[in-house]
Amino acid sequence: MIKIQMIDNATIALEKVEKYTDDLRPSWKKIVQNMLSAIDTQFVDLSGDLGQGKFARGVKWEYFAPQYTRKDGTVVEAWGGIPKLDGSGMVKGRLRDSTTRRVHKGDSVMQNLGTMRKALLQDNDLSKPLEMTMRVKDNQGKVARQNELRPFMFFQEPIDTDEIIRIIEEDIINVYQSS
């Protein structure tokens, strides 16, 4: 059986093409590039405040959650900007996870984790001719936490599956035409 495995352990069986080839490693590299492109496009489409309310690859990402709600019901947004109760200035934006920078209105979600995008699908196991495991380098668990909040590591059915099958079929046809 031909298997493709992602972070959520979703497995797609591609039994139809198995009888036509014994090594899909060239196709796997194209599939990884295709998935990187799809996920990168999703980041661009959904990461900023202009992405709010939009869907990409079947999901919608929430914008920054409020910092807190005061007893009087005033919601203090992630970027602050409202007067402090003691009158000594304005509430500052929440600190981002990985830096000393603060959140500002209009900032992009998921962009403070630049290493996440770089690590995405870079540690792939292509050692087995008919099996590919796509992984993320996730030393501190940031990718898994972010994927729970704002999903991006998944196959969108049937679009991604159809594209994977198209890539494999194209490679098989090219092999037969060149022989």
N, C-alpha and C positions, 0 to 999 in steps of 0.2 A: 504494500500500500504506500502511496505517496502522501507524505504528511508535511504540513506547514504549521509551525507552532508559534504563537505569540505569547506576550507576557501573561495574558489571562488564560493561557492553556487552551485556547480555541484551536481546534484542529480541523483542517479542511481536507477531505479525502478526494484525491484526483485520480480515481481508478481508471477512467477512460484512457488516459494518456500513458499509463504504465506499460501497456503492451507494445508501445511504439519506441520506447527508449530505455536505456539502462543507466543513463547518467544525465541528471537535470541540473548539474552544478552551473553550467553557463546561464541557464534560465533563472536560477536562484539569484544570481547577481543582478539581473535585470529587474526581478521582482522586488528585491531590496531597494533598488533605486526608485522604482515606481512607488513603493510604500513611503519612502522618505519624502518624495515629492508631494504625495497626497497629504501626509501629515504636516509638512511644512506649509502647504497652502492653507490647511486648517488653522495653523497658528496665526498666519497673516489675517485670515478672514475673521477670526473670533477673539483675538487678543486685546484689541483696544476698546475704548468705550463706544466706538462706532459699531463694534461687533455685537453690542447688546441687542438681544431679541432676534439675532440672526442664527440660522442653522448652517452647519458645515459638516459634511459626512454624517448627517443624521443626528447631531448633538448640538446643544446650545451651552455655552459656558456662562456662568454667573459672573458678574463684575465683583469688585472688591466688596466684602461684607462690611457693614458699619463697625466702627470701633466699639461703641457702647451706646446705650440709651440712658439718658438722665432720668432721675426720679420724676421730673416734671413732664416726661415724655419726649423731650428733645432728642432726636437721633443725631449722634455725632458720626458723620461719614468717615471712611477710611482716610480721606485726605484732610480732615479737620476743617479749618477755615471759619469756625464760628467762635464768638467771644467766650473766653473762659468765664466761669461763674464769679470768680473774684475780681473780674475786670482788669486783670493784669496782662491782657493781650489776647491772642487768638490760640485756639487749640491747634497743635501741630498734627501733621499727618502721621499715620502709623508707620513704624519702621518696617522696611522690607525684610524678608527672611534672611537673605544672604549678604546684605550690605548694611552700611550705615545710612543709606539714602532713605528718604521718606516717600510715602505714596503721595502723589499729587493728582488732582482731578484731571482726567484724560489719559493717565498712564495706562500702559498695557499690562494685562494680567499675563502671567507665565513668562514674561520677557526677562524678569530678574533672574531666572534660572537658565542663563545662556548655556551653561554646561549641559543642561538636560537636552537641549536641541542638538548639541554636538555629540552627545553620547547616544542619542537615539538610534537604535538598530545598528550600532557599529560593531557589536561583538557577536557576530553570527557564526553558527556552527554549520559549515557546508561540507563537513568531512564525509557524510554519508551520501552516496549518489542520488538516492531517492527521498531524502529527508532533509528539511531545513528547520533550524530553530533560530528565531529572531529574538535577540535579547537587548537589554539596555544595561550599560554600566551604571549601577545605582548604589554606590558605596554607602550613602547616608540615608537611603530610603526616600529621598525627595521625589523621585520620579513616581514611585508607587503612590505616595500621598497625593501628589498633584493629579495623577491619573484617576484617583477616586473622586476628587473634587471636580475636575474638568477632564473628562475622558478623551484620550487621543490614541492610546495603544489598543487598537481593535481592528477587526475586519468589518467593513460595512457591507452587509449582504444586500443584494447580490452583486453590487458594483465592483468591489475589490476582487471577489471571487471570479467574476467574469473576466476581469483584466488579467488576473493570474493565469487563468486558462488560456486566454488569447496569447499571452507571452510564450507559454509553453508550446502551444500549437504552432505558433509562428516559428519557433526554434526547431521543432520537429520537422516542419515542412522544409525549412532551409537546409537541414541536414540531408533529407531525402533528395532535394533538388541538386545538391552539390555532389552526391555520390554517383 
